[in-house]
Amino acid sequence: MKISLRQSGRAQIAKLSGEVGLEEGAELQTRLLAAIDKDTPHLILELSDLAFIGSPGLSALLASRATARELGGSIQIVSPSEQIGGLLKVTQIDPLIRVHQNLESAIQATIDRPK
Amino acid sequence: MPVPSDFGVRESDLNEITVANDLRSAKSPEDRILEELAGKNYSPEARFAIRLALEEALTNAVKHGNRNNASKRLHIRYHVDTQRTVIGVCDEGAGFAPAKIPDPTIEENLERPCGRGIMLMCAYMTKVRYNKSGNEVWLLRVNQPEHGACDGRD
């Protein structure tokens, strides 16, 4: 698993690549929670290069969402693979975390949200 | 618990691996099974599904079954052929009652970070079967589009 972070306005954009398997879920949660603060309460997860995520990874996403919401922010997902998009539907996480087809749409969603 | 009779394999067909009770050690049988799936031309969707269910079974065994106890072990038995994949994961813990796990898809539980393991195994595998005490789970994935039934406990 590789995570690269960059800031866009009040959002951190995290590009995930590789796989979030048995051992990586805890590290993902630590890295994502560290990226969220009062100045950047929104987190955009760019998943086009992510091949696999299991439930520890999904737990990391939900924990990040809870922290973001406490700070008035949100979590947005961009370009998941067909399998990962399906997993978000099966687990019914997709109504909780909005999925976008492109990064511009996700960034706009963080701008449109009131402070 | 022997492999369920309706899973289509015999005991003598199974490979067996015993590993230490930690997620790093659990990667070893996972890697072997994933290699076999790739070698037998399972589709990317099928490999994703089997890996997802297997990781759930292994994580549950390490954390909830053996309660992260380093002195305990995991016992994995598996068989992969072009028609089906059968995997059994057994821990050395006291077991649990799968039916008592809260449904993670009802509204009040949706935001809980944990509790999706059994639901995911049932959604992605053809059959999922627990032994009576709940410390052993058997997974079957038939290598065709039809899957998604959960048998619950044996």
Chai-1 contact restraints between the chains, C-beta under 6 A:
chainA,res_idxA,chainB,res_idxB,connection_type,confidence,min_distance_angstrom,max_distance_angstrom,comment,restraint_id
A,L22,B,L23,contact,1.0,0.0,6.0,A-B,restraint_1
A,L22,B,A26,contact,1.0,0.0,6.0,A-B,restraint_2
A,L22,B,K27,contact,1.0,0.0,6.0,A-B,restraint_3
A,L22,B,E55,contact,1.0,0.0,6.0,A-B,restraint_4
A,E23,B,L23,contact,1.0,0.0,6.0,A-B,restraint_5
A,G54,B,L52,contact,1.0,0.0,6.0,A-B,restraint_6
A,G54,B,E55,contact,1.0,0.0,6.0,A-B,restraint_7
A,S55,B,R116,contact,1.0,0.0,6.0,A-B,restraint_8
A,S55,B,G117,contact,1.0,0.0,6.0,A-B,restraint_9
A,S59,B,P113,contact,1.0,0.0,6.0,A-B,restraint_10
A,L62,B,P113,contact,1.0,0.0,6.0,A-B,restraint_11
A,A63,B,P113,contact,1.0,0.0,6.0,A-B,restraint_12
A,Q83,B,F48,contact,1.0,0.0,6.0,A-B,restraint_13
A,V90,B,A123,contact,1.0,0.0,6.0,A-B,restraint_14
A,T91,B,R116,contact,1.0,0.0,6.0,A-B,restraint_15
A,Q92,B,T105,contact,1.0,0.0,6.0,A-B,restraint_16
A,Q92,B,L110,contact,1.0,0.0,6.0,A-B,restraint_17
